[in-house]
Amino acid sequence: MTFEIIIAIIALIVGIVILTLSSDKAVEYTVKIASGWGVSPLMIGLVLVSIGTDLPEIVNSIVSSLLGHGNINVGDSLGSAFTQISLVLGLIPFLARGFKVKRKDVVVIGACEVLALMFAVSIAEKGYISRINALFLVVSWVILMLITRSLMTRKVKEKEQVETSNGERHRYHFVVAGLGFTGVAIGAFIVIESVITLSTAFNVSEYIISFFVVAIGTSLPELVVDTMAVRKKQYKLAIGDIIGSCIVDAGLSIGIGPLFFPIEVDGVLASTTGLYAIFASSVIISLLALREKVDRKIGALFIALYLFSYATLNVI
């Protein structure tokens, strides 16, 4: 390895760590600010917490689109959606415990997740995401969130214990939230620059690195949050977060960047990996609806589905 490659790898790791830690603080203190303003717990959960763990992907989308690297945006967003529904969900019963899910919840939210992926892939495979297409993706996320609203109500109550704050604490929350969002932006820039360097050094597509490597890093918030939720026996929260985050990734995350800065993307890569993500998601949602539980046996199958995605590299 050359010195440049070593530095790029270290920068990628550091950038992902900054993204993860900063997004956690940004969400935590933004929720406290919203509660201080009297915003309802329902809206805090649906608008802030639901997209909170996806801040790394969202900021990556904006920064990479601004810099003209659409493959990083789409690769990370689609890769994160796929990683969360397969690898993250599969690891939870090994890191925490098995848990039960409700068939109705899984079918409705899961159908929205598959539909969101289909929208994203059908647009990305054309090789160009215009402002109109980006607007469609963002609006589709809003519509899908409204559809799942009734199922997310209980999750919102469990996710954050909303508390009031006095004026001094309110100012402190503003400062920490601002630093958190600044950290997310800095982390995203570091990740993108390191991906560009590694892509050039190894002659590997930015899309591939983003889909298979960066997506794991930007999915860490979901893994941490949902593992802790299962340990606390907040099972509906966990399954809602995982599937809900996938909807955010496939709609809001991919669309928010091109909404301001239209991008070009490798349509073949997006189509191949995206179709596999749709297939894997359909299998996982169907199994969850049939078995109504997540245990180590089905978790191992989900992990296997994730690992099998590397076979798509032979097709590309």
N, C-alpha and C positions, 0 to 999 in steps of 0.2 A: 504493500500500500504506500502511496505517496503521502507526503505531509498534508497536502491539500485535501485528500480523501479522508484522512483521519480527523482533521479539523471539521470537515463537513458532517461526519458521523457524530462527533461530539456535539456539534451545533444542533443537529437534528434532535438528539436526546434532550439537550438543555432546552431547546425551544418547546418540545412537547411537555416537559416538566413545568415550564413557565406557563404554558397554555392551561394545563390542568389546574395548577394551584391558583392562578389568577382568576380563572372562570368561576372557581368555587367561591372565592371571596366576593367577586363581582355580583354573583347571584344572591349570596347570603345577605349582603348589605343593601342591595337594591330592594329586596323583599322587605327589609326593615324600614326603608324609606317609604315604600308604598303603603305599608301598614300605618306608618305615622301620618300619612295623608288621608287615612280613612278608606283606602281602597279595600274592597271586600276580599276576604280570603279566597273566594272562588276565582275572581279575576286574577289575583296574585298567582295562584297556582296554574291556571290555564295559560296566562300570557307570559309570566316571568319564569316560573319554575319549569314548565313544560319545555321551554327552549333554553333554559339555563345551562343544562349539561351539554347542549349543542353549541355553545358560544365558540369553542375552538373551530368547529366546521364553518360556522357562519362568518366569523372574521376571516378565516382562510379564504372563503368564497369571495369576499369583498377585495381583500388585498391581492389575491392571485388574479382576479379579473382585472383589477386596476393595472397590474403589471403585465397583462397580456398572456397569462399562463392558464388558459381555461382548462387544460388537462388536470392541473392540480386541484382546481375547484371541483370538477365533476368526479374525478377519481377519488378524492377524499370523501366527498359527500355520499356517493353511491357505496364506496367501500365501508364507510362507517355504518350506514344502514344495514348492510349485509353482515358486517362484523358483529353488530349489536344483537341482531335477531338470531344469529347462529352461535358464534364463539362466546360472547358475553353471557347469553342465556344458558348455554351449555355448561359454562364454568361455575355458575352460581350454586347448583346443588353440591358441587365438590368443595366450594369455598365456604358455604353456609349450611344449608339443608334443603331437602326437597320440599315442595309446597304445592298446594292445590290451586287451580284456577277455575273460573266460571266459564262454561261453554259460550254463553251469550256474549260476555265481555270479549273473549278471544275472537269469536267469529266477526263481530261488528268492527272492533278496532283493527283486527288482523286484515279484514277485507279492505279497510281504508289504507292500510300500509301497503298491501299488494297493488292497489289501485294507484297510489302515489308513485310507486316504483315504475309502474307501467307508463304513467304520464311522463316521468323524468327520462326514461329510456327512449320512448318514442320521439322525444324532442332532441335528446343528445345524439342519437344515432344519425341525425341529419348532418352533423358536423359543425353546426353553428347555432348558437342560442342568442336570438335577438331580444330586444327589450319587450316585444309583445309576448314571445314565448316565456320569457322570464316572469313577466307579470302574470301570465296564466299559472305558472308553477306556484308563485307566492299566493295568489288568490285561491288556488286549489287547496293549499295548506289551511287557509282560513276556513274554507267550506268543510273540509274534513274534520277540523277541530270542532266546528259547530255540531257536526253529526255525532261526534263521540262525547260531546259535552256532558250528557246525562250519565255516561259511564265513568267520567273522570271526577265527578263531584266528590265521591268518597276519598279518592286519591288525594285531592287537593287538601282536604282536612288533615290528612295524615302527613303530608309532605313537610309542611312548615307550621310551627306553632307561632302564629302571628302575635306580635307584642307591640305595645305602644311605646313611644320614646319621647323624652323631653327635648327641648330645643338644643341643648348642648350635645346630647347623644346623636340628635338628628344631623348636626353638622359633621360629627365624627363619621357617621355612616356615609355621608356624601363623599368625604375625603377618601375613605377606604374603598368605596365602590368605584370612585374615579381612578384610583390607583389600580384596582383590579382590572378595569376595562383597558387601561393603558398597558398593563402587563399582558393581557390577551393579545392586543395589537402587536406588541413587541415580539411576543412568542410566535405569533403567526408569521410575521416577517422573517424571523430567524428560520422557521421551519421551511418556508417557501424557498428562501435563498439556498438552504442546504440541499433541498430536493433538486433544485436546478443544477447545483454543483455536482451532486452524485449522478444525476441523469446524464450529464455531459461526460463525466469521468468513466462511467461504466457503459456508456452508450445504451442506456435503458430508458424507455419512455417515462416521462414525468407522470403519466397516468398510472402506469404499473406500480411505480414506487408509492404514489399517493394511495392507490387502491389497496395494496397489500401491506404497506409498512406504516405510512402516516396515519391511516385509518385506525390501526390498532392503538396508536398513541392518543388520538383524539376521542377514542371510545373509552378511555380509562375512567372519565368521570361517571359514566353510566355503570361501569363495573363496580366502582367503589360505592356509589349511592345505592344501587340495587342489592348488592351483597349485604350491606348494612340493614337495608329495609327488610330483607328476608330473615336476617338474624333477629330483628325486632318483631318478627311475625307480621309485618305489614306487606302481605303478599300481593294484594291488589295494587298497591303502590309500585311494587317491583315490576310486575308484568305491564302495568300501564306506562311506566317510565320507559321500559325497553321498546315496546312497540310504538309508543308516542314519539320517542326520539327518532325512530326510523322514518316516521311520517314527516317530521321536521327536516331531517336530512334530505329526503327525496323531493321536498317541495320548497320550503323557505330557504334552506341552506344553499341548494343549487341555484335557485332563482334570484336571491338577493344581490349577488355580485353582478351578473349580466343585466340586471334591471338598470344599473347605472353604466356599466361597461360591457357591452356585448362581446361575446367570446367565441373563438373557434375551439373545437374539441375533436379528438380522434373518434370518429363515429363508429369505426369497426371495434375498437377496444371498449367503448361505452356500450355497444350493442351486445358483444360477447359476454362481458362480465355482468352487465345489467340483466340480461336474460337469465343467466345462472342465478343471480340474486333473487329474481322473481320466482324461479323454480324452487330454490331452497326455501324462500319465505312461504310459498304455498304449501310445501311439504310440512314445514314446521308448524304453521297455523293449523293445518288439518290434523296433525298428530296431537297438538295441544287440545283442540276441540273434542277429539275422540277420547283421549285419555283423561282429560281434565286434571292433569297434574304434571309437575316437573320433578323428576327424580334423576339419580345418577345414570340409570340405564338410558333414558331418553336424552339426558345431557351429553352422554358420550356420542350418541348418534348426531346431535346437533354440531358437536365439535368436529366429527368426521365429515359432515356436510361442508363445514367451513374449510377444512384441510383439502377436501376434494376440489375446491375452487382453483387450486394451483394447477390442476390439470387443464384448465382453460388456457393456460400459457402455451400449451402444445397446439391448441387450436388457432390461436392468434397468429 
